[in-house]
Amino acid sequence: MLLAATVAAVQAAGGEDTLVELDEYEMPLYHGDVEDAKGLPANAVRLIEQIKAHDGLLVASPEYNSFITPLLKNTLDWCTRADDDPFPGRAAAVVSASPGAYGGIRSLQHARHLLLHIGCHVVPSQCSLPRAHEAFDEAGALKDKRTRSAVESVAVDLVRLATRLAKE
């Protein structure tokens, strides 16, 4: 639901989106020997093309044991192995939700660090949503004004940065 709210804010800020569900891009666990023997999985190639078709990335991930999900990490690992690595110079933003009191803030720090390490320009704004199961009304809208503001800030910053970088 946080991703949906953030995507709506990206659209309101003038951005266009393509929702990518990583479950639809199944890949084996990254292993250099597998890569050497078989090359990139077909789904990694498909996802890399999706990434390259966009000026920015909005990464939404829950928190698993204070870290990003293994699925997200594995996907990024495979995608960075391409000869035409799609991440350097790309704008990125991160959001996370959790039923716990921390709202995914610990995983956000890991996601930001990883995205910066692979060459993305990560916007400074971010949104972590604690008690996510209580944060939305019946219509799916965020109840809290501060959270709505954080989501809008992430969206506006991402669209601005992606637009600026695309012109360079």
C-alpha positions as semicolon CSV with decimal commas, in nm:
position;residue;x (nm);y (nm);z (nm)
1;M;0,000;0,000;0,000
2;L;0,294;0,234;0,066
3;L;0,428;0,161;-0,281
4;A;0,088;0,243;-0,434
5;A;0,076;0,572;-0,243
6;T;0,429;0,661;-0,352
7;V;0,361;0,570;-0,715
8;A;0,054;0,796;-0,709
9;A;0,272;1,076;-0,571
10;V;0,531;1,015;-0,844
11;Q;0,257;1,046;-1,105
12;A;0,127;1,365;-0,939
13;A;0,482;1,504;-0,955
14;G;0,491;1,444;-1,330
15;G;0,672;1,111;-1,337
16;E;0,576;0,799;-1,527
17;D;0,603;0,455;-1,377
18;T;0,620;0,089;-1,457
19;L;0,552;-0,139;-1,164
20;V;0,801;-0,423;-1,142
21;E;0,723;-0,711;-0,908
22;L;1,045;-0,899;-0,845
23;D;0,846;-1,221;-0,801
24;E;0,785;-1,206;-1,176
25;Y;1,161;-1,213;-1,245
26;E;1,263;-1,538;-1,078
27;M;1,639;-1,594;-1,076
28;P;1,870;-1,844;-0,913
29;L;2,070;-1,741;-0,611
30;Y;2,367;-1,544;-0,742
31;H;2,681;-1,752;-0,768
32;G;2,984;-1,659;-0,978
33;D;3,036;-2,016;-1,096
34;V;2,676;-2,031;-1,220
35;E;2,726;-1,700;-1,399
36;D;3,049;-1,827;-1,561
37;A;2,881;-2,150;-1,673
38;K;2,543;-2,015;-1,786
39;G;2,568;-1,636;-1,816
40;L;2,296;-1,404;-1,697
41;P;1,952;-1,555;-1,638
42;A;1,694;-1,454;-1,898
43;N;1,492;-1,275;-1,629
44;A;1,796;-1,066;-1,530
45;V;1,832;-0,959;-1,893
46;R;1,459;-0,870;-1,907
47;L;1,480;-0,671;-1,586
48;I;1,794;-0,487;-1,695
49;E;1,609;-0,373;-2,007
50;Q;1,321;-0,249;-1,787
51;I;1,563;-0,054;-1,569
52;K;1,743;0,100;-1,866
53;A;1,407;0,215;-2,008
54;H;1,352;0,445;-1,708
55;D;1,535;0,746;-1,568
56;G;1,479;0,656;-1,205
57;L;1,413;0,374;-0,964
58;L;1,172;0,371;-0,673
59;V;1,266;0,081;-0,449
60;A;1,006;-0,037;-0,200
61;S;1,104;-0,323;0,022
62;P;0,991;-0,460;0,354
63;E;1,244;-0,522;0,627
64;Y;1,364;-0,875;0,701
65;N;1,571;-0,912;1,018
66;S;1,672;-0,543;1,001
67;F;1,792;-0,581;0,642
68;I;1,663;-0,560;0,286
69;T;1,495;-0,871;0,152
70;P;1,713;-1,148;0,010
71;L;1,506;-1,123;-0,309
72;L;1,602;-0,757;-0,358
73;K;1,969;-0,822;-0,285
74;N;1,987;-1,120;-0,520
75;T;1,811;-0,928;-0,797
76;L;2,051;-0,634;-0,768
77;D;2,348;-0,871;-0,762
78;W;2,245;-1,034;-1,089
79;C;2,159;-0,705;-1,261
80;T;2,496;-0,549;-1,177
81;R;2,670;-0,834;-1,359
82;A;2,556;-0,716;-1,703
83;D;2,815;-0,575;-1,941
84;D;2,589;-0,270;-1,964
85;D;2,524;-0,232;-1,589
86;P;2,203;-0,027;-1,570
87;F;2,260;0,141;-1,234
88;P;2,548;0,393;-1,257
89;G;2,414;0,745;-1,290
90;R;2,050;0,651;-1,237
91;A;1,828;0,836;-0,987
92;A;1,684;0,626;-0,706
93;A;1,463;0,658;-0,400
94;V;1,370;0,417;-0,123
95;V;1,061;0,355;0,088
96;S;0,982;0,082;0,339
97;A;0,693;-0,026;0,556
98;S;0,678;-0,257;0,852
99;P;0,423;-0,365;1,110
100;G;0,687;-0,291;1,375
101;A;0,775;0,033;1,546
102;Y;1,078;0,108;1,328
103;G;0,894;0,111;0,996
104;G;1,176;-0,046;0,801
105;I;1,422;0,234;0,877
106;R;1,708;-0,012;0,928
107;S;1,653;-0,175;0,590
108;L;1,629;0,167;0,425
109;Q;1,983;0,245;0,534
110;H;2,106;-0,080;0,379
111;A;1,911;-0,018;0,059
112;R;2,048;0,337;0,030
113;H;2,403;0,215;0,089
114;L;2,373;-0,061;-0,168
115;L;2,217;0,165;-0,432
116;L;2,490;0,425;-0,377
117;H;2,757;0,155;-0,401
118;I;2,627;0,033;-0,738
119;G;2,632;0,387;-0,873
120;C;2,285;0,528;-0,826
121;H;2,219;0,883;-0,715
122;V;1,987;0,829;-0,418
123;V;1,766;1,121;-0,319
124;P;1,811;1,229;0,044
125;S;1,441;1,204;0,127
126;Q;1,297;0,867;0,222
127;C;0,988;0,726;0,387
128;S;0,970;0,456;0,650
129;L;0,626;0,359;0,769
130;P;0,591;0,203;1,115
131;R;0,278;0,011;1,207
132;A;0,191;-0,011;0,840
133;H;-0,112;-0,227;0,910
134;E;-0,270;0,071;1,090
135;A;-0,149;0,349;0,859
136;F;-0,415;0,340;0,587
137;D;-0,784;0,414;0,588
138;E;-1,050;0,194;0,426
139;A;-0,991;0,361;0,087
140;G;-0,617;0,285;0,101
141;A;-0,511;0,644;0,173
142;L;-0,247;0,726;0,431
143;K;-0,407;0,855;0,750
144;D;-0,112;1,057;0,880
145;K;-0,038;1,396;0,725
146;R;0,337;1,372;0,803
147;T;0,362;1,038;0,626
148;R;0,176;1,174;0,323
149;S;0,420;1,465;0,320
150;A;0,719;1,227;0,339
151;V;0,581;1,022;0,048
152;E;0,525;1,336;-0,159
153;S;0,877;1,458;-0,080
154;V;1,030;1,130;-0,196
155;A;0,827;1,141;-0,516
156;V;0,904;1,504;-0,600
157;D;1,275;1,461;-0,525
158;L;1,296;1,146;-0,739
159;V;1,118;1,303;-1,036
160;R;1,331;1,617;-1,018
161;L;1,658;1,428;-0,994
162;A;1,565;1,178;-1,266
163;T;1,462;1,462;-1,496
164;R;1,782;1,655;-1,430
165;L;2,005;1,352;-1,484
166;A;1,821;1,258;-1,806
167;K;1,909;1,600;-1,950
168;E;2,279;1,558;-1,879
